Amino acid sequence: MITLLSRIFIRRELDAEQTRSAYGKLCGFVGIALNLLLFAGKFFAGLLSGSIAITADAFNNLSDAGSSVVSLVSFRISEQKPDAKHPYGHGRIEYIAGLIISAVILIMAYELIKDSVGKILHPADTEWSVTVLVILSASILVKLYMAFYNSRLGRRYNAAALRATAIDSLSDCAATTVVLLCTVLSHAFGWRIDGYAGVLVGGFILFAGIRAAKEVINPLLGEPPEQEYVDRIEKLVLSFDPAILGVHDLMVHDYGPGREVISLHAEVPAEGDILALHDIIDNLEHRLCEELGCVATIHMDPVVTSDPRVDELRYAVIGVLAEIDERISMHDFRVVFGPSHTNLIFDIVLPFDYPTSEEAIREDIDSRVKAKLGPTHFTVIQVDRTAVK
């Protein structure tokens, strides 16, 4: 259905960002319509059977319709252009929308569990009918379809609100399946388990709400980029021009899907023509913007490449770091030669959760360098931490 509606309502000439927004709004409209239909059907089935679990599941669908409204509004706001108060755009509104959806899910779970506990304490018989069976079965199929298209489009367009809706739809499938099974068992064996079914449904919904909240809270707080994205950036940088010798201090700031701000340091020959190197870096920034749809800022770091003494010391230090841990990398290597001693100045990069303290790793490197190069070689080390998943 989504594919058919997209052919009718989404124009082919839209750019990537406009297409993403159009799909988000289309999913919002479809979600509102389907959830209202499910609410009406389940509410009728709940009245017909006298089941609190079915009635609560109906109001869960009504809250889902409200969540689809929030998702729809968020896509409408996120497509607005940057302005003086929001120079990086409005993309993070989608994460806020996902958080609102999660909050609604959690509130519904709480209310459902509370009412179900009351039904456990005061059980009552429920009625059985084929109509109830058909409505619940149809609801499961509809929610499976909603989970499928929201998940697929959420991954394709990196839309947190759609992914949260997909998670919610899957939890609804599980919840309605529990209600259906308990309705059948209650009819077959006369068990008064409607309240217990409601608690199970509430548990499914509670779990979905927590999972959905976690998915949107992390980017709001600031999470590291995926390793695949980092690898893609580094590949683009290092393959752009032979004059670029290395890359480090990469940072990715997420202002919403498709609104990343990237900054990095590119190592260039210290002996090179500064104007020519600056031109290369400018062109590289434009290439990153074009291929990744981001804003890129690159700092040039000069690296001495014509002094064999510096090269020999650099490779010696690289060997020392490999002996300690192959995950440790180095950049910004400089040497200050003096009459009585030599200073080796460089930065190292440790995994964010590296167990050894920074002071201990400095002392270990310094002692190993002295053992390898001699006691007149001193290290001045700046410790950085990776910001990659």
NUGUKOL-471811 format. One line per 3 residues: for each residue x, y, z of N, C-alpha, C. Coordinates in steps of 0.02 Angstrom, whole numbers. Atoms other than C-alpha are relative to their C-alpha. Example, Ala and Ser with C-alpha at 12.3 -4.5 7.8 and 13.67 -1.06 7.14 Angstrom:
<torkes>
45/-59/0/615/-225/390/45/60/0; -42/-59/-3/684/-53/357/-39/55/37
</torkes>
This chain:
<torkes>
41/-60/0/0/0/0/43/63/0; -44/-58/-3/140/121/45/32/13/-68; -31/-8/67/223/88/-123/-49/32/-48
52/-28/44/60/124/-214/-13/73/16; 13/-70/-19/26/282/-115/58/46/-17; -58/-42/16/204/343/-141/1/18/-74
3/-15/72/180/331/-329/-51/54/-16; 53/-49/12/24/437/-315/18/68/29; -7/-64/-36/77/569/-188/71/27/4
-69/-24/-4/268/580/-197/28/10/-70; -24/-16/67/338/668/-350/71/-27/-10; -65/31/16/488/589/-436/56/51/-2
-52/-49/10/579/754/-460/27/29/66; -24/-25/-65/606/784/-272/72/-21/12; -68/19/-17/784/786/-207/-2/-50/58
-3/53/-51/844/660/-76/-33/22/66; 28/-23/-64/798/765/76/-75/10/-4; 73/-9/8/626/811/7/-36/-67/-5
30/67/4/593/628/-35/-5/-31/69; 0/27/-68/640/577/141/-57/29/41; 53/-32/-37/522/705/216/-69/-21/-24
64/20/28/382/656/97/-20/-70/23; 15/67/-25/396/473/147/-18/1/74; 16/-5/-71/396/521/331/-71/24/11
67/-26/-7/237/622/311/-52/-50/-24; 46/50/26/155/486/207/-11/-56/52; 6/52/-52/193/356/342/-41/26/59
39/-29/-54/120/475/470/-75/-2/-14; 71/1/19/-45/492/375/-28/-71/1; 22/70/1/-57/304/346/-6/-27/71
2/23/-70/-17/270/529/-61/25/37; 60/-29/-33/-155/387/588/-62/-38/-22; 59/33/26/-284/305/474/-6/-72/25
2/71/-20/-238/124/514/-12/-7/76; 9/6/-73/-226/153/702/-69/20/22; 69/-18/-17/-395/240/708/-48/-58/-18
41/58/19/-472/91/615/8/-56/51; -13/53/-49/-389/-30/736/-32/18/67; 32/-20/-63/-449/71/885/-75/-13/-2
73/10/5/-629/68/823/-17/-74/3; 15/71/1/-623/-119/788/11/-33/67; -15/31/-65/-541/-168/953/-46/27/56
45/-28/-51/-649/-50/1055/-68/-34/-4; 63/36/10/-802/-132/980/6/-72/27; -11/68/-24/-728/-304/1016/4/-2/76
-4/-3/-73/-689/-252/1195/-68/7/32; 68/-8/-26/-868/-194/1224/-39/-65/-9; 36/62/14/-933/-354/1144/18/-56/47
-24/56/-41/-826/-469/1250/5/18/74; -10/-20/-70/-810/-367/1410/71/-10/24; -70/13/-17/-621/-393/1404/38/65/11
-41/-60/-12/-511/-261/1485/63/-1/-42; -61/5/40/-361/-327/1390/-11/26/-71; 16/-23/69/-445/-298/1221/-13/74/0
15/-72/-2/-512/-127/1272/64/41/10; -64/-35/-12/-340/-75/1338/42/-1/-64; -37/4/63/-261/-136/1176/-28/49/-51
31/-49/45/-385/-27/1082/26/70/14; -25/-67/-16/-332/128/1177/75/7/-13; -70/-1/21/-152/80/1144/5/21/-73
1/-21/71/-193/96/958/-19/73/-8; 18/-71/3/-274/264/991/61/43/16; -61/-38/-15/-112/323/1072/49/-4/-58
-44/6/59/-19/256/920/-20/50/-54; 22/-50/48/-127/368/811/26/69/19; -28/-63/-24/-74/514/920/75/4/-14
-71/1/14/107/460/900/14/13/-74; -9/-13/72/86/460/711/-10/74/-16; 8/-72/9/24/639/724/64/36/19
-63/-30/-21/182/684/820/54/-11/-53; -49/15/53/289/597/688/-11/42/-61; 18/-40/59/197/687/549/22/73/9
-19/-69/-14/223/857/630/76/8/1; -73/-5/-4/407/820/663/32/2/-69; -27/-2/68/441/785/479/-15/67/-33
17/-66/29/351/945/432/47/54/27; -44/-51/-29/458/1047/553/73/-11/-22; -70/14/15/623/959/513/21/22/-70
-18/-20/68/614/1006/329/7/75/-8; -9/-72/3/616/1191/371/74/18/-7; -69/-21/11/773/1283/319/30/29/64
-33/-31/-58/903/1342/447/-19/74/5; 14/-70/-10/868/1511/523/48/29/52; -47/-34/-46/953/1636/639/4/-35/68
1/33/-65/900/1542/796/21/-73/-4; -18/70/9/935/1370/725/43/-7/-63; -43/-1/59/1084/1387/607/17/-69/-27
-14/68/24/1106/1198/596/-63/-37/-20; 62/31/22/926/1166/544/-42/-26/58; 49/24/-49/783/1080/634/-4/-76/1
2/73/7/830/898/606/-9/-37/65; 5/37/-63/841/852/790/-72/-3/26; 70/5/-21/653/880/806/-25/-72/-10
21/70/10/637/702/739/18/-43/60; -18/37/-61/731/636/890/-47/18/57; 47/-21/-52/619/739/1004/-68/-33/-11
63/34/15/467/667/915/3/-73/21; -8/69/-21/533/492/942/-3/-7/76; 2/1/-73/556/534/1127/-72/9/26
70/-9/-19/376/596/1139/-40/-64/-12; 33/63/15/315/437/1055/16/-52/54; -21/48/-52/415/335/1181/-35/16/66
33/-19/-62/340/434/1326/-74/-22/-1; 70/21/6/164/401/1262/-6/-76/9; 1/73/-7/204/215/1248/7/-20/73
-12/17/-70/268/210/1428/-61/17/43; 60/-18/-38/115/301/1495/-56/-51/-11; 51/50/15/-1/180/1405/15/-66/35
-19/63/-34/97/32/1476/-18/4/74; 15/-8/-71/79/100/1653/-75/-5/13; 72/1/-10/-108/130/1636/-29/-69/-11
24/66/16/-135/-40/1558/15/-49/56; -20/46/-55/-39/-133/1694/-42/15/62; 40/-18/-59/-131/-36/1830/-71/-26/-5
69/24/8/-303/-77/1759/-3/-76/0; -1/73/3/-253/-258/1729/8/-31/69; -7/24/-69/-198/-281/1909/-67/4/36
67/-4/-29/-370/-220/1960/-45/-56/-24; 40/55/27/-447/-351/1846/22/-67/30; -24/61/-33/-337/-486/1926/-31/-5/70
27/0/-68/-398/-435/2099/-76/-10/0; 73/7/5/-579/-429/2039/-17/-30/-68; 11/32/66/-595/-556/1896/-73/-3/-19
69/6/27/-748/-566/1785/3/-41/-64; 3/40/61/-804/-678/1643/2/45/-61; 0/-35/64/-773/-623/1464/-39/-41/-51
40/33/52/-879/-662/1312/43/-17/-60; -35/23/59/-820/-755/1158/-44/8/-62; 37/-1/63/-869/-725/978/50/-4/-58
-42/4/60/-801/-755/804/21/70/-21; -16/-70/19/-808/-567/774/62/24/37; -58/-20/-39/-683/-538/915/63/-33/-27
-57/37/28/-569/-673/843/24/31/-65; -18/-29/65/-573/-596/669/32/69/9; -27/-68/-11/-542/-418/733/71/-4/26
-67/5/-28/-392/-470/837/50/-28/-50; -45/28/51/-317/-576/697/17/51/-53; -12/-52/50/-338/-435/572/47/54/28
-43/-50/-32/-256/-315/696/73/-22/-1; -69/25/0/-102/-426/709/31/8/-70; -26/-5/69/-83/-431/519/14/73/-18
-9/-71/16/-105/-242/503/62/27/35; -57/-25/-37/24/-207/639/66/-29/-26; -60/29/31/148/-328/559/19/39/-62
-14/-40/60/130/-231/397/27/68/18; -24/-66/-21/153/-65/487/72/-4/25; -69/9/-24/310/-131/573/47/-8/-59
-42/13/58/377/-189/405/17/65/-37; -15/-58/42/358/-27/308/33/56/41; -34/-51/-40/408/88/453/74/-18/12
-69/21/-11/564/-15/487/41/8/-64; -36/-5/64/612/-23/303/16/72/-18; -11/-70/18/590/163/272/41/36/54
-40/-30/-53/664/207/442/74/-13/-10; -70/16/14/825/117/395/24/35/-63; -20/-30/64/827/183/217/14/74/8
-7/-73/-5/807/365/268/26/22/69; -29/-16/-66/886/356/443/-48/45/40; 53/-39/-34/723/416/525/-15/-32/67
9/28/-67/720/389/713/-74/-8/18; 71/4/-16/533/425/726/-32/-61/-32; 28/59/34/491/290/597/25/-64/32
-26/60/-33/606/165/682/-35/-12/67; 36/7/-63/521/201/849/-71/-26/-12; 67/24/17/351/175/767/2/-74/-19
-6/71/18/411/9/695/7/-44/62; -8/37/-63/466/-50/867/-67/-4/37; 65/-1/-33/299/2/939/-49/-47/-35
45/44/37/206/-91/801/15/-74/14; -18/69/-16/302/-251/837/-24/-19/70; 24/14/-68/261/-237/1022/-76/-8/1
72/7/5/79/-213/975/-20/-68/-27; 13/67/27/86/-374/873/4/-52/56; -8/48/-55/152/-469/1023/-55/8/51
52/-12/-50/27/-387/1140/-68/-27/-23; 65/24/26/-124/-424/1029/-1/-76/-6; -4/74/3/-63/-603/1004/-14/-30/68
13/24/-68/-62/-626/1193/-74/6/16; 72/-9/-12/-238/-554/1204/-41/-53/-36; 36/50/39/-297/-669/1066/5/-70/31
-9/66/-30/-222/-824/1146/-38/-7/66; 35/2/-65/-292/-781/1317/-76/-1/-10; 71/1/15/-463/-750/1241/-22/-71/-19
15/69/21/-460/-922/1159/3/-48/60; -8/44/-57/-397/-1008/1317/-55/12/52; 54/-16/-47/-525/-918/1425/-66/-33/-23
61/31/27/-665/-980/1310/3/-76/5; -6/73/2/-596/-1157/1298/-2/-32/69; -8/32/-66/-559/-1189/1482/-35/38/57
34/-38/-51/-658/-1056/1574/46/37/48; -49/-34/-43/-501/-974/1644/-14/75/1; 7/-73/-6/-516/-797/1710/70/31/-1
-70/-23/7/-348/-738/1644/5/66/-38; 0/-63/38/-400/-576/1561/47/52/31; -44/-48/-34/-309/-472/1693/73/-17/-10
-70/22/11/-150/-575/1676/22/16/-72; -16/-18/69/-158/-552/1488/15/74/-7; -12/-72/3/-170/-365/1515/68/19/27
-66/-13/-28/-15/-367/1625/55/-19/-50; -49/20/50/81/-463/1491/3/50/-57; 2/-51/53/23/-340/1358/35/63/23
-33/-59/-26/77/-197/1469/76/-8/3; -72/13/-1/248/-279/1489/31/7/-68; -25/-7/68/270/-291/1301/5/74/-19
1/-71/18/222/-109/1280/53/39/39; -51/-33/-41/335/-55/1424/70/-11/-30; -65/16/29/484/-144/1346/11/39/-65
-5/-36/64/448/-65/1176/13/74/13; -10/-71/-15/438/108/1254/71/15/23; -68/-10/-24/605/90/1343/49/-6/-58
-45/11/57/689/23/1185/-3/59/-48; 7/-57/46/618/163/1077/31/63/29; -29/-59/-32/670/296/1205/76/-2/-4
-73/7/2/848/229/1210/27/18/-69; -24/-12/68/861/240/1020/3/74/-16; 0/-72/17/820/426/1017/37/42/52
-36/-38/-51/900/481/1181/74/4/-16; -72/1/15/1074/428/1126/21/54/-50; -21/-55/45/1083/544/973/-13/69/28
12/-65/-30/1007/685/1074/56/19/48; -55/-13/-46/1143/668/1206/66/8/-36; -62/-2/38/1277/644/1074/35/-67/2
-31/66/2/1336/472/1021/54/-1/-54; -53/3/50/1491/422/922/-27/-25/-67; 22/24/65/1476/390/735/15/-74/-8
-12/71/14/1468/213/667/69/-8/-33; -66/13/29/1636/136/619/-2/0/-76; 6/1/73/1573/110/442/1/70/-29
1/-70/23/1540/297/424/69/31/6; -68/-25/-10/1711/339/496/47/-27/-54; -42/30/52/1795/217/376/-12/32/-68
16/-32/65/1704/297/229/32/69/-4; -30/-67/-1/1763/471/280/76/-5/-10; -72/7/5/1943/414/302/21/-23/-70
-17/23/67/1942/325/135/-5/58/-50; 7/-58/44/1878/481/47/58/49/8; -54/-48/-14/2010/590/131/67/-25/-27
-66/26/17/2160/477/104/8/-15/-75; -4/14/72/2117/437/-77/-8/62/-43; 14/-61/38/2084/617/-126/61/27/-36
-61/-28/30/2264/673/-157/60/-30/36; -60/28/-32/2438/599/-126/31/45/53; -28/-46/-49/2483/755/-28/-29/-9/69
30/12/-65/2367/700/112/28/-65/27; -38/57/-25/2472/583/218/-36/-38/55; 35/33/-54/2355/543/361/-59/41/24
59/-35/-26/2195/588/453/-8/-21/73; 12/14/-71/2156/601/638/-45/54/29; 45/-47/-36/2050/694/767/-65/11/-37
64/-4/36/1893/655/668/-57/7/51; 60/-10/-42/1733/721/749/-60/9/-44; 63/-4/37/1555/702/687/-54/25/48
54/-28/-41/1418/812/761/-66/-9/-38; 64/18/31/1241/753/725/-54/51/19; 54/-48/-11/1109/889/705/-65/-25/-31
58/30/31/980/768/637/21/-38/-62; -17/40/59/977/642/494/18/42/-60; -22/-38/59/1075/709/346/26/69/16
-23/-67/-20/1137/859/446/61/-6/45; -61/10/-39/1309/806/506/49/56/-13; -55/-48/5/1451/928/539/63/-39/17
-60/40/-7/1621/845/516/61/46/6; -64/-35/-3/1790/910/573/54/-53/8; -55/48/-4/1957/823/555/66/36/-13
-67/-25/14/2145/850/545/30/-43/-55; -33/35/56/2234/805/383/75/15/2; -73/-10/-1/2422/778/385/25/13/-71
-28/-19/66/2516/862/242/75/11/8; -73/-10/-5/2703/879/201/16/70/23; -20/-66/-26/2782/1020/301/39/39/-52
-42/-34/51/2895/1057/152/-40/21/-61; 40/-15/59/2749/1078/30/-17/73/-7; 23/-67/14/2682/1236/-50/-65/12/38
58/-11/-43/2559/1306/78/-62/19/-39; 58/-21/39/2447/1385/-54/-30/-60/-38; 24/59/37/2437/1224/-157/-34/-48/48
30/46/-49/2402/1121/-1/-67/27/24; 63/-30/-21/2267/1243/54/-54/-11/-53; 47/11/55/2184/1226/-116/-25/-73/0
19/71/-4/2186/1035/-99/-50/-11/57; 44/8/-57/2105/1046/72/-69/31/-13; 64/-31/18/1971/1165/8/-41/-46/-45
35/44/46/1928/1047/-134/-24/-64/36; 20/59/-38/1924/901/-12/-63/14/42; 60/-19/-39/1799/993/99/-62/-1/-44
57/0/46/1686/1018/-52/-19/-71/-19; 15/69/18/1701/834/-99/-38/-36/56; 34/30/-56/1651/778/75/-72/25/6
67/-28/-3/1502/895/73/-45/-30/-54; 40/27/56/1445/830/-97/-18/-73/11; 11/73/-4/1465/644/-61/-35/-21/64
29/20/-64/1410/639/121/-58/44/22; 54/-44/-19/1286/782/126/11/32/68; -18/-26/-66/1377/861/273/32/69/-8
-43/-59/-2/1470/1019/323/67/-24/26; -66/27/-19/1657/982/331/50/57/11; -54/-47/-15/1799/1080/411/64/-40/13
-61/39/-5/1978/1018/392/57/45/22; -60/-35/-24/2132/1075/488/62/-35/-28; -61/29/27/2302/1051/406/52/-8/55
-55/13/-46/2439/970/511/63/-14/-40; -62/12/38/2616/987/439/40/-58/30; -40/58/-21/2721/829/447/67/2/-37
-66/0/31/2909/827/416/11/-66/-37; -9/60/40/2943/704/275/69/-5/-33; -64/-1/36/3118/752/215/60/-10/46
-55/9/-47/3221/717/372/3/-74/20; -4/72/-17/3278/534/386/6/-13/74; -5/10/-72/3319/559/570/-69/-1/34
68/-2/-27/3138/605/608/-38/-63/-19; 34/62/21/3075/458/505/22/-60/42; -26/56/-39/3187/338/600/-30/0/70
29/-4/-66/3124/401/767/-75/-13/0; 72/12/6/2943/399/709/-14/-74/-2; 12/72/7/2952/217/656/18/-38/65
-18/31/-64/3038/173/821/-57/7/50; 55/-11/-47/2896/250/921/-61/-41/-21; 56/42/24/2766/163/811/10/-72/22
-15/68/-23/2853/0/853/-13/-10/74; 12/3/-72/2846/38/1038/-75/-4/15; 72/1/-11/2659/73/1029/-30/-67/-19
25/66/21/2629/-90/934/16/-54/52; -17/48/-52/2719/-185/1072/-49/4/59; 46/-9/-57/2601/-111/1202/-70/-24/-19
68/18/22/2436/-126/1106/-8/25/-72; 7/-19/70/2401/-127/919/-57/49/-11; 55/-47/8/2245/-23/949/21/72/11
-25/-69/-12/2351/128/999/30/28/-64; -28/-33/60/2385/247/855/33/65/20; -38/-60/-15/2495/402/843/-8/50/-57
0/-53/51/2490/568/752/36/62/27; -33/-64/-18/2568/743/753/69/-12/32; -67/16/-26/2743/673/778/49/55/-18
-49/-52/12/2875/807/800/62/-15/43; -62/13/-36/3056/805/858/37/67/11; -42/-58/-17/3157/940/947/68/-27/21
-68/24/-15/3342/899/938/37/52/42; -38/-44/-43/3453/973/1074/70/-27/12; -69/23/-12/3637/963/1126/5/-55/52
-5/49/-54/3600/858/1281/-55/-53/-2; 55/48/3/3434/772/1243/-44/16/-60; 47/-7/55/3298/747/1112/-71/-10/25
71/5/-20/3113/778/1140/-41/-28/-58; 47/28/49/2988/669/1047/-70/20/21; 66/-28/-17/2821/758/1044/-52/-31/-47
51/32/42/2667/666/983/-64/-11/40; 65/17/-30/2484/624/1015/-12/-75/-11; 23/69/10/2418/449/1043/-76/-3/8
73/9/-3/2239/388/1022/-15/-67/32; 20/61/-35/2167/261/1144/-74/-13/-11; 72/14/-2/2000/170/1137/-32/35/59
31/-41/-53/1875/268/1242/-2/-37/66; 5/39/-62/1858/127/1369/65/-36/17; -64/33/-12/2044/85/1376/12/-3/76
-2/9/-73/2076/13/1551/58/34/35; -59/-29/-32/2249/86/1583/-7/76/5; 6/-73/-8/2258/264/1651/47/35/-48
-40/-39/47/2330/401/1541/71/10/27; -66/-10/-29/2473/433/1662/42/-63/-4; -36/64/3/2518/249/1668/23/-16/-71
-19/15/70/2519/233/1478/57/46/-22; -55/-46/16/2630/388/1464/66/-26/29; -61/25/-32/2755/315/1588/25/-63/-35
-20/62/34/2754/147/1499/34/15/-67; -29/-18/64/2787/226/1329/68/32/10; -63/-35/-11/2924/339/1398/56/-48/19
-52/48/-21/3016/195/1482/21/-45/-57; -16/43/57/3006/87/1326/41/38/-53; -37/-41/48/3067/231/1215/73/8/24
-68/-7/-27/3217/260/1330/39/-65/-7; -33/64/6/3256/75/1329/20/-15/-73; -12/15/71/3249/70/1139/47/50/-32
-38/-53/34/3327/238/1090/55/30/43; -51/-29/-44/3430/286/1241/-30/47/51; 28/-41/-55/3406/384/1404/-5/74/-16
5/-71/17/3427/552/1317/-61/17/-42; 62/-11/38/3262/531/1224/-59/5/48; 57/-13/-44/3113/606/1315/-63/6/-42
64/-4/37/2930/595/1265/-45/52/32; 52/-47/-21/2797/730/1275/-63/-24/-36; 56/36/31/2632/640/1247/-66/31/19
70/-21/-10/2455/705/1225/-44/-61/-14; 42/59/7/2324/569/1251/-70/21/-23; 68/-11/25/2164/573/1147/-40/-65/7
44/58/-2/2014/456/1153/-41/-4/-64; 41/8/60/1921/384/1005/-72/16/16; 72/-14/-7/1741/437/978/-37/-38/-55
31/44/51/1683/291/871/-31/-59/35; 34/58/-30/1561/151/911/43/-62/-9
</torkes>
